[in-house]
Amino acid sequence: MSSPLTVALLGGGTVGASVAQLISESADDLTARIGRELKLTGIAVRDASKPRPGVDSNFLPKMLQALRHPAQTL
């Protein structure tokens, strides 16, 4: 299998959280459809301390760190 297709989301509100949840819950189906694993690497939000149901909070600090240091890759 080829390398994963990495995805970062801008926004963790209703739509962003739903997309993150869809990527997580439908990983096998999405992999079959696109021919590659789809890997969520981060989510940019204004307030990382705000609860976001369905979103793994580990994605939030990674994206914030990358935004502060644009030369860094995830």
Backbone bond lengths (Angstrom), bond angles and torsions (degrees), N, CA, C in turn:
res aa  C-N    CA-C-N  psi(-1)  N-CA   C-N-CA  omega(-1)  CA-C   N-CA-C  phi
1 M - - - 1.463 - - 1.520 108.62 -
2 S 1.332 116.25 145.97 1.455 120.89 -179.93 1.529 110.52 -75.30
3 S 1.322 115.01 172.79 1.460 119.77 -178.03 1.526 110.76 -64.74
4 P 1.337 116.89 155.29 1.470 120.25 -178.47 1.521 112.34 -64.49
5 L 1.307 115.64 150.73 1.452 122.58 172.32 1.521 106.12 -90.49
6 T 1.329 116.88 113.31 1.460 120.21 -175.32 1.522 110.61 -89.70
7 V 1.327 114.79 143.18 1.461 122.21 -176.58 1.518 108.86 -132.91
8 A 1.324 116.39 136.31 1.458 122.39 171.96 1.522 106.73 -123.78
9 L 1.311 117.01 138.37 1.460 121.88 -177.63 1.519 110.80 -104.60
10 L 1.319 116.07 143.33 1.454 122.19 172.35 1.521 106.68 -103.49
11 G 1.312 115.71 103.73 1.455 121.20 -179.64 1.511 111.95 108.31
12 G 1.315 115.11 133.52 1.455 121.33 179.94 1.513 111.87 -122.38
13 G 1.328 116.33 26.35 1.457 120.51 178.60 1.518 110.84 -78.14
14 T 1.296 116.66 -147.55 1.461 121.83 -176.87 1.528 111.56 -57.90
15 V 1.314 117.26 -50.91 1.465 120.91 -177.38 1.527 111.18 -71.62
16 G 1.332 117.42 -49.65 1.465 120.66 -178.77 1.518 112.23 -60.02
17 A 1.332 116.71 -43.58 1.464 120.63 178.69 1.519 110.99 -64.19
18 S 1.328 116.93 -38.01 1.470 120.41 178.62 1.525 111.35 -67.30
19 V 1.325 117.24 -39.82 1.464 120.82 177.68 1.526 110.09 -65.53
20 A 1.320 117.47 -43.75 1.467 121.08 178.16 1.519 110.80 -60.80
21 Q 1.312 116.34 -42.82 1.468 120.78 179.30 1.528 110.27 -65.62
22 L 1.312 117.55 -41.07 1.462 121.83 178.51 1.528 111.08 -62.36
23 I 1.321 116.85 -43.78 1.464 120.73 178.59 1.527 109.95 -60.75
24 S 1.317 116.36 -42.56 1.461 121.04 -178.84 1.529 112.53 -68.96
25 E 1.323 116.19 -48.47 1.465 120.25 -174.33 1.524 113.69 -77.17
26 S 1.329 117.38 -24.53 1.467 120.90 -175.85 1.519 112.00 -112.69
27 A 1.319 117.13 27.63 1.464 121.54 -174.20 1.527 112.49 -55.51
28 D 1.318 117.72 -47.09 1.464 120.47 -177.66 1.527 111.83 -64.83
29 D 1.327 116.66 -43.49 1.463 121.10 179.75 1.530 110.78 -65.09
30 L 1.334 116.97 -43.26 1.462 120.55 179.41 1.523 111.38 -64.52
31 T 1.319 117.12 -39.49 1.462 121.33 177.70 1.527 110.11 -61.16
32 A 1.318 116.54 -44.09 1.465 120.76 179.09 1.529 111.19 -64.17
33 R 1.306 117.52 -37.74 1.470 121.24 -177.46 1.519 113.26 -72.38
34 I 1.346 116.78 -40.58 1.470 119.02 -175.29 1.529 112.98 -100.67
35 G 1.318 116.60 -9.56 1.463 119.62 177.47 1.520 114.27 80.52
36 R 1.292 117.78 5.99 1.464 123.00 177.54 1.511 108.60 -144.91
37 E 1.325 115.86 153.73 1.457 120.13 173.81 1.523 108.58 -68.08
38 L 1.318 116.97 137.75 1.460 122.64 176.29 1.522 106.58 -102.14
39 K 1.342 116.66 119.24 1.459 120.73 -173.90 1.526 110.13 -119.87
40 L 1.328 115.99 118.43 1.461 121.75 176.93 1.524 108.47 -78.63
41 T 1.334 116.55 123.27 1.463 120.25 -176.27 1.518 113.72 -105.90
42 G 1.330 117.77 -20.79 1.458 118.95 -179.72 1.512 112.36 -176.97
43 I 1.330 114.83 163.48 1.458 122.25 177.82 1.524 107.79 -137.20
44 A 1.325 116.65 122.71 1.466 120.96 177.95 1.523 108.89 -89.07
45 V 1.325 116.07 127.12 1.461 122.26 179.18 1.524 108.88 -138.47
46 R 1.311 115.92 159.98 1.472 119.85 176.71 1.518 111.92 -72.68
47 D 1.316 115.87 -43.03 1.467 121.16 -174.76 1.528 109.53 -125.31
48 A 1.326 116.17 98.98 1.468 120.73 -177.60 1.521 112.61 -69.83
49 S 1.332 117.58 -15.22 1.466 119.78 -179.25 1.535 112.27 -84.88
50 K 1.325 117.00 -12.04 1.466 121.27 -179.69 1.531 109.82 -71.02
51 P 1.338 117.72 132.52 1.464 120.07 179.01 1.533 111.13 -63.62
52 R 1.316 115.71 135.76 1.465 121.56 179.99 1.519 108.48 -131.82
53 P 1.321 116.74 92.29 1.467 120.58 -178.06 1.527 111.30 -56.96
54 G 1.324 115.10 134.60 1.461 120.36 178.57 1.513 114.34 85.77
55 V 1.337 117.92 -2.32 1.461 121.49 -179.31 1.522 109.14 -114.07
56 D 1.317 115.97 126.66 1.460 121.24 176.56 1.528 108.12 -68.94
57 S 1.314 117.72 116.69 1.467 121.67 -176.02 1.522 112.85 -63.60
58 N 1.321 118.70 -14.65 1.466 120.90 177.30 1.526 111.92 -66.37
59 F 1.331 117.95 -22.93 1.458 120.41 179.25 1.523 112.12 -74.46
60 L 1.320 118.15 -27.07 1.459 121.26 -173.63 1.530 113.17 -68.00
61 P 1.345 120.69 -51.31 1.469 119.32 -179.14 1.523 112.98 -63.13
62 K 1.322 118.37 -34.36 1.464 120.51 -179.67 1.520 110.54 -61.82
63 M 1.314 116.50 -44.08 1.454 119.86 -178.74 1.518 110.85 -69.19
64 L 1.311 117.88 -40.34 1.462 120.86 178.79 1.517 110.70 -62.48
65 Q 1.314 117.02 -40.07 1.457 121.08 178.84 1.531 110.06 -64.10
66 A 1.315 117.12 -42.76 1.458 120.96 -179.68 1.526 111.12 -65.17
67 L 1.323 117.49 -36.25 1.460 120.07 179.00 1.524 111.67 -68.72
68 R 1.325 116.99 -31.86 1.470 120.33 178.12 1.522 111.49 -74.34
69 H 1.328 117.25 -25.64 1.466 123.60 -178.33 1.528 108.23 -127.76
70 P 1.340 117.60 78.79 1.466 120.34 -172.40 1.515 115.29 -57.93
71 A 1.328 118.57 -24.12 1.458 119.73 -178.98 1.541 111.76 -74.48
72 Q 1.301 116.23 -17.79 1.463 121.02 -179.81 1.519 109.49 -76.73
73 T 1.311 116.33 139.05 1.467 120.30 176.76 1.502 109.40 -107.72
74 L 1.317 115.82 153.78 1.461 121.05 178.37 1.504 109.68 -94.78
